[in-house]
Amino acid sequence: MEPVNLWNKALDLLSRREHSVFELRTKLKRFSENASELEDTIKRLKDSNFLNDKKFSESFVRSKSQSGYGPNYIEQYLRKKGVNSSDYDIYGYDIDWATICHELYLRKSKGKELNHKEKEKILRFLAYRGFSYEIIKNAQKDIE
């Protein structure tokens, strides 16, 4: 395998989208067996503010919430990507989770009367999307 400049490879990856430190480290390991070179590159990226878990998590939370995902899904994904829970506050980004859930419920119900089976299907969908039972029930109550 041809040697790769880790700095350039990291910048290439970061130019496409934000990455968590853990995620970028995992991707860069494929291109270098030298652990100290890898850690130096990660440190340099952090010092240059190209790599920042807080910035990544804020960007990710905003993006996924706009796509209709709830706080539980987003939190689980951030943990999977190795982001420390002290680097984000899922409820601190001024996002109205209840409104997002309400809009998804309306979109799924298509404005028609639902039988019990159809309601349960929508509730499962919203739970899968990461909304808490309380938020889902409030959205359902507002619509009915």
Buried (B, 14 or more C-beta within 10 A) or exposed (E): EEEEEBBEBBBEBBEEEBBBBBBBBEEBEEBBEEEEBBEEBBEBBEEEEBBBBEBBBBEBBBEBBEEBBBBBBBBEBBEEBBBBEEBBEBEEBEBEBBEBBBEBBBEBBEEEEBEEEBBEEBBEBBBEBBBBEEBBBBBBEEBE
